[in-house]
Amino acid sequence: MRSTERPGRRTLGVGRAMTAAWLMLAAVLMGALAAGPDAAAQTAAQPQQQQSQPQPQQPTRTAPPAAAKKPAGAEKTAPTPPPAAKPDTPAAASLETNRAALDEIEKALAAESHFEDTLAEMRRRLTPMRSDLRDAAQALEDELNQVTAQLKQLGDAPEGDEPKEDAGLAAERAKLQKRQSEVDAALKQARLLIQRADDASTKVTDLRRGLFTKELLARSPGLFNRTFWSDLSDGIPSETGRVVQLVRAWWLYASNAASAANVVGALLTLAGFALAAVLLIRWLRHRLVEEGLAASFGRAFQALLVLVVHAAAMPAAVLVTVLVLENFGLMPAWIKAIGVGLALAVLAASTGRAVALALFAPGEPGRRLFAWSDAEAARATSHLTWAARMLGLAAFLNLLHRTTTAPIALTVATSALLALVTAAIAFHFMWRTARSSVVADAQPGPGQGGIRIRVVLAVFVAGMLIPLATGYIALSAFVASRLVIVLTLTGALIVLDAFVDALFGQVLSSTSERGRAVAALLGLSHRGLDLISTLLSGIIRVALLLLVILAVLGPWGVFADDVLSRVAEAAFGWQVGGVTISIQTILGAIAILLIGVLAVRGAQRWLQTSFLPRTALDPGLQHSIAALFGYAGLIGVLAAVLGAIGIDLQKIALIAGALSVGIGFGLQSIVQNFVSGLILLAERPIRVGDWVVVKNEEGFVRKISVRATEIETFDRASVIIPNAEFITSSVKNWTHANTLGRVTLKVRVAYDSDVAQVREILAGCARAHPLVLKAPPPGVFLLGFGEIGLDFELRCILSNVENGLSVKSDLHVAVLQKFREAGIKIPYPIHEERVPGPPLLEEPALEEAKR
């Protein structure tokens, strides 16, 4: 049934999507037609109309004591460098421009008072300036090295008693020396400007941090001060009047600037967008949820879908409304700024609610990312939603205060309202959670995690209420906003982390069908796909964590700029022992290392499997050549990596000296085995495949590395023997020169045996075996006269000594069979064996018993 219904569903879904697109396009066209030909004229006439519209009165705002008049030097933003001679290089031109701009910034920093916007502008100018100065210094340093190298090629000028050199060479040397002095002077100036720019950046950061601290710890009349309430009661009517005046100005602007056609066009366009959005959401829900696509990702994908939809729907609706009204001439510029601010405030509120719905899933336990009860999930969702709404409301109210230049009392009251409501919401959540935890029949909730959450919330509540009561309202509002932002971003990070884990752990995994398809498409093995998926998952998670940290650091941007400046300085590089190390240098060195190692291993494998087997070299020599090639290639790659970092041969010599000290203290055995491995590969006293006996171990050599050699015994066991044992001790190699080997067979016959017949039988059995060489022929020797027989020995040569045991066994069987056929006896000593029973009688006792 599913296979027969799916085409219809898919056609229906595509049809809905196409219908939504056509409706959106039709709504825009109808709005344009409804606006008529007057729309263009109305739009073109907007600047003149905006100038003629009455602006709302801007009453003078009482500035706080810190907001003093800006200094004249701080208002300058564009550098005005003095005229100078035209430099002959781009690096020198950059120095002149940056010197003038830096003088202006230092003059502004020397003023007595500073403002956050001015300091932020200085920071934005200093960041590219520092980068340009470093690039200029690097270019000058490269040029200086080039000129110095050319002077070294020319050599020193001849002295008085030496023959004179060519005039052209002398002129060229003088020219290079002049250029060297000029570039060296410019390089010193560049380094001085870099130091000045770094000092200015540090001072800007310190000043911004000081302003931030001063603003945060500014004390105002508290909630228990009568002055605060009197100023608030006086400011509310004036603020209300300004808002009403702003709305009237908007109405007057819209009524004069837009016609009925514009209004109808804007309404039709908004209706088209709304209908298209509804159909699109329904299609996405049908395609991703009802048809089972979300089931492949599990709960994480559904949580991400809920997060994105609920966080973006309302802000997008507000922003689209603002843009449509502006496009049809129904909204002036100052109202558009308020509309954009309203969209941002709605984004803050809807994001908190979206995170709560995605994370806790009230009413949907199957989609919940935490093992919480329905009551706990609903409680957490409602409290986080209302806290986010309060934050969005406070942000919008502050925007209105700035637009209407409201009295300071209203701004302070908004901050106090934010802190008080957020503290009340947090305290209510703590109270409800604690009360539910002591109920006997309470369902399982956060458990011990709930206790930790209540402790953290208690700290934040104290951090909001205590400053609020003592007059530090800005600090209290800061703690409240940070609490909501941290909770929201942490929840979003958990949802995104779960989605990344589900994506790379379930979809792009070798255990899933899609993962195997991706591996086949990219030509990867299952293990390679899992490794790449794990690495990508880790990188994405770290990136998400860094983004959340930067977002939490604060809206003032002070601490975020500190972090970014540290990252930028790390990218520019830092000096370590005369070597400049930067993120770019490290990444380049890592890339050279990876590519070089892969290239060397690939070439070594090609030698072992393709090229060397087609030569006439024996397998042991092939292994030695491939191993030495690999070691030489790795040494070359290491030298390239050190060169990319900036370490020359002199520094490598220092490192080698330090290593020699370490070798003298505890690395003798490692170096000894390493050198022994190189000797084994070069002299080749043993090779891969040789049959050796060393330290009571006997077997075949399977692998020779730089530290140890692997021997496979006849019991199929691998023995790892340090290479030094093959150099410092005696080694028996059965197959060093060739595989020829001798087999000896000892036989004992009775004294009455025919010696000639015995020799003929032994020699005949050896000659009859196919693995025994005919030349040299087998030999039979009478070794001596034993106590009970004649001792013979058969000696024969085999083409491959590895077959010695089987040949010896075959010869034993053949000789025994021939001796039995010829009647030749094999003597053995007579021995007595006591059998359990009664004790034997002595000889006199036995005769007495016979009588």
LINBELBEL-V298480 format. One line per field, one symbol per residue. ss: DSSP state (a for helix, b for strand, c for the rest). phi: phi as a letter, one per 30 degrees, with the letter a starting at -180 (. if undefined). psi: psi as a letter, one per 30 degrees, with the letter a starting at -180 (. if undefined). A space follows every 50 residues. Layout:
ss->???
phi->???
psi->???
This chain:
ss->caaaaaaaaaaaaaaaaaaaaaaaaaaaaaaaaaaccaaaaaaacaaaaa aaccccccccccccccccccccaaaccccccccccccccaaaaaaaaaaa aaaaaaaaaccccccaaaaaaaaaaaaaaaaaaaaaaaaaaaaaaaaaaa aaaaccccccccccccaaaaaaaaaaaaaaaaaaaaaaaaaaaaaaaaaa aaaaaaaaaaaaaaaacccccccccaaaaaaaaaaaaaaaaaaaaaaaaa aaaaaaaccaaaaaaaaaaaaaaaaaaaaaaaaaaaaaaaccaaaaacaa aaaaaaaaaaaaaaaaaaaaaaaaaaacccccaaaaaaaaaaaaaaaaaa aaaaaaaaaaccccaaaccccccaaaaaaaaaaaaaaaaaaaaaaaaaaa aaaacccaaaaaaaaaaaaaaaaaaaaaaaaaaaaaaccccccccccaaa aaaaaaaaaaaaaaaaaaaaccaaaaaaaaaaaaaaaaaaaaaaaaaaaa aaaaaaacccccaaaaaaaaaacccaaaaaaaaaaaaaaaaaaaaaaaaa aacccccaaaaaaaaaaaaaaacbbbccbbbcaaaaaaaaaaaaaaaaaa aaaaaaaaaaaaaaccccaaaaaaaaaaaaaaaaaaaaaaaaaaacccaa aaaaaaaaaaaaaaaacaaaaaaaaaaaaaaaacccccccbbbbccbbbb bbbbcccbbbbbbccccbbbbbcaaaaacccbbcccccccbbbbbbbbbc ccccaaaaaaaaaaaaaacccbccccccbbbbbbbccccbbbbbbbbbcc aaaaaaaaaaaaaaaaaaaaaaccccccccccccccccccccaaaaaaaa c
phi->.dddddeddddddddddddddddddddddddddddidddddddddddddd dddddddcddcdddedddddddddddccdbdddbdddcbddddddddddd ddddddddddddcbbddddddddddddddddddddddddddddddddddd ddddiddddddcddcddddddddddddddddddddddddddddddddddd ddddddddddddddddcdcbeddccddddddddddddddddddddddddd ddddddcccddddddddddddddddddddddddddddccddiddddcidd dddddddddddcddeddddddddddddcicbddddddddddddddddddd dddddddddchdibddcddcdcdddddddddddddddddddddddddddd dddchddddddddddddedddddddddddddddddddcddcdddbdiddd dddddddddddddcdddddcjddddddddddddddddddddddddddddd ddddccdcbddcddddddddddicdddddddddddddddddddddddddd dddkddiddddeddddddddddjbdbiicdcbdddddddddddddddddd ddddddddccddddccddeddddddddddddddddddddddddddjccdd ddddddddddddddcacddddddddddddddddhdbbdjdcbbbhicblc dcaccdcbbcccdddiccccceddddccbdbccdbddacdacccbcbbbd ddddddddddddddddddddccddbdddbcbcdlcddbacccbcbbccdb ddcdddddddddddddddddddiddcdbddbcbdcelddddddddddddd d
psi->eefffeeeeeeeeeeeeeeeeeeeeeeeeeeeeeeaffeeeeeffeeeee efkkkkkilkkjklefilkklefffkekkiklklkjlfleeeeeeeefee eeeeeeeeffleklleeeeeeeefeeefeeeeeeeeeeeeeeeeeeeeee eeefalkkaeflkklkeeeeeeeeeeeeeeeeeeeeeeeeeeeeeeeeee eeeeeeeeeeeeeeeegkklkafgkeeeeeeeeffeeeeeeeeeeeeeee eeeeeefkaeeeeeeeeeeeeeeeeeeeeeeeeeeeefeeggeffffafe eeeeeeeeefefeeeeeeeeeeeeeeegggklefeeeeeeeeeeeeeeef eeeeeeeeefikfifffkfkilleeeeeeeeeeeeeeeeeeeeeeeeeee eeeghlleeeeeeeeeeeeeeeeeeeeeeeeeeeefffkegklkbfbfee eeeeeeeeeeeefeeeeefgfieeeeeeeeeeeeeeeeeeeeeeeeeeee eeeffeehlffleeeeeeeeefhlleeeeeeeeeeeeeeeeeeeeeeeee efflffgeeeeeeeeeeeeeeellkjhgkjkleeeeeeeeeeeeeeeeee eeeeeeeefeeefflgkleeeeeeeeeeeeeeeeeeeeeeeeeeegjaee eeeeeeeeeeeeefeggeeeeeeeeeeeeeeefhfllkfljljkhgkkak kekjafelkkkjlfghkkkjkkffefeflkkjjfheeagklkkkjkkkll fgljeeeeeeeeeeeeffkffkkfkklkkkkjfljaegakjlkkklklfj ffgeeeeeeeeeeeeeeeeeefgkkjlkkklkkkkkalkkkleeeeeeee .
